[in-house]
Amino acid sequence: MSDKAVLSWGKGKSAEFPVLEGSIGPDVVDIRTLYGTTGLFTYDPGFLSTGSCMSRITYIDGDQGILLYRGYPIEQLAEKCDFPEVAYLLKHGELPNKDQYNDWTGRITRHTMVHDQLTRFYTGFRRDAHPMAVLVGVVGALSAFYHDSLDINDPEHRIIAAIRLIAKMPTIVAMAYKYNAGQPFMYPRNDLSYTANFMHMMFATPCENYEPNPVLVRALDRILILHADHEQNASTSTVRLAGSSGANPFACVSAGIACLWGPAHGGANEAALNMLEQIGDASKIGEFLKKVKEKNSGVKLMGFGHRVYRNYDPRAKLMRQTCHEVLNELGLQDDRLFKLAIALEKVALEDDYFVQKKLYPNVDFYSGIVQRALGIPVKLFTGIFALARTAGWVAQWNEMIADPEQKIGRPRQLYIGAPRREYVPIDKR
Ligand code: SDX
């Protein structure tokens, strides 16, 4: 017998709604019949208390700082897996065996090239266009190349679309970097691993041999794993909402990239690094935090705070550790921004304002520093986030399309505008 939630309102009115239990985490009140039985809507701007779907992909416990991909702790996956293995897990629900892994990585490798005509989309952008603008355009344009060969109700078509997106994002992101730098595009190399190939397409030139540093490849691969999925965040919800209308996955992922660009979301890594540059020196931390605490200053401590985590984001801890490894490998132990970030984090975590509001470093606080050390330009940080999150987006999109309960997403509202009124001719206004 499932539990019930009772709603009572007005003069003695009441209604009951089933409470649904998940495998772990909060139960939910199933209010799908609320409007039909009571004439009431719920009101939850920002969806602070609203579950939009049932999912088996990612679980977050914000109070405990726990993140699981298909039940596996992020700490174990970040240490023991590579990104394609995690992408397989997110999509298929289980870690691949050797044959499955080889088949999966083999299929991805054979789809890393983009249609040669796609390269012409780049020349339509100014050289100094923000890479996220380029990614929104070029990923959306993939629809023009594959839309007619995609029946989203055919599981095989869905898997090939997922493989194409996971395979081509590194190529598309690297091409955005090369276009901005005025260097020739580098073709993918099938003899390299997924992340080594990405670094090759980013930093190699036709003029000399380039072999990616394995320590740096491992670090970037871990960064991709940490960003791969995160439950029903804003950009994933965007992909799901776009997909609920039957739009093709390329258009849906392009919509997700647009949403991720925002500084409150994936754009925070770029904003956090710019914030550190703006603070400049540990002696200025107090003055900066004073501004953050001024209610109407509009200044936020970028890379801090999270809708779900009211404790340390487990990814931030792993990102800080990766930072150490990369800076040590590059002999940058005294990197001034890293030392400033460590000092800023220490001061903030001891400051009552942040403690009271349960504001802790999130995934974006350190990711900018390590990406900068890897040679990735600040403007491309969110592009790397989009590359990684594509694995989560395609997994979530597939789960939604295959969900028999899914319908087109169409929220309602509390209308507070003018009631019906008659037209007034202009000479009478
Ligand atoms: C990501 O959802 C996800 O899972 C996202 C993500 C993912 O993997 O997909 O984890 C990736 O987007 C991480 C978050 C990156 N964003 C930033 O670092 C930008 C700075 N952070 C904030 O903008 C904010 O913390 C949010 C947007 C992340 C969360 O905002 P909420 O949940 O809507 O919380 P809120 O804005 O209501 O904040 C509660 C209070 C407010 O103060 P009061 O109005 O109660 O007085 O805390 C304050 C906020 O002003 N606050 C901050 C702050 N974050 C919240 N004050 C200063 N600095 C901050 N960073």
Boltz pocket constraint, residues with backbone or C-beta under 6 A from the ligand:
constraints:
  - pocket:
      binder: B
      contacts: [[A, 226], [A, 227], [A, 229], [A, 230], [A, 232], [A, 233], [A, 234], [A, 263], [A, 264], [A, 265], [A, 266], [A, 268], [A, 292], [A, 299], [A, 300], [A, 301], [A, 302], [A, 303], [A, 304], [A, 305], [A, 306], [A, 307], [A, 308], [A, 357], [A, 359], [A, 362], [A, 363], [A, 364]]
      max_distance: 6.0
